[in-house]
């Protein structure tokens, strides 16, 4: 069970990095297309980074909670 928890945690971290990077690229491309300045783009990238990390952390936390209860 401990190995499974470590594996899920590691996969969650990899997913966070990948999803965060993809979301930042998406936001940056669309903000540039709309003509926003660099400061707005940077702020939006940071916001989407925090959002993705929070969502995935919550999902991983729920998965681990389910595993612990079984």
N, C-alpha and C positions, 0 to 999 in steps of 0.2 A: 504494500500500500504506500509506503514511503517513497519508493521509486516512482510510482505512478503520480504522486503529488509533485515530485520534483520535475518529472517530465512535463506535466501540464503547466507548471509554473514557467519552465523554460520555453515551452511552445507559446505561452501567453506573452512572454517578453519579446520573442521573435516576431509574433504577430503585431504587437504594439509598435515596434520599430518600423516594420514594413507598412502597416496601415497608416501610421502617422506620416511617414515620408510621402506616400501616395496622396494622402489628403492635403498635405502642404503643397505639393506640386499642382494639384487640381485647383486649390484656392488661389495660388499665385498666378496660374495661367488665366483664370477667369477675372481676377482683379486687374491684371495687366491689360486684358482685352477691354475692360470697362474704363481704363484710363486712370486708375487710382495711383496715388503717389507711393513711394517706397515705404514710408512710415505706415501707411494704411495696410499695405501688403504684409509687412513684417508683423503688425498687430494681428491681422487675420490668420497668418500662418501659426503664430503662437497660440491663438485661441483654438484653432482646429486641432492643433497638437494636443492641448490639454483635454479637449473634448474626446478625442479618439482614445487617449490613454485612460481617461476616466471610464468610458464605456467598456473597453476591453478589460480593464482591471476589475470592474464590477462583474463582468461575465465570468472571468477566471475565478473570482472569489465565490460566486454561486456554484460553479462546478466543483470547486474544492469542498465547499460546504456539503454538497450532495454526497461526495465521496466519503467524507468523514462520518456522515450519518449512517452509511451502509455498513 
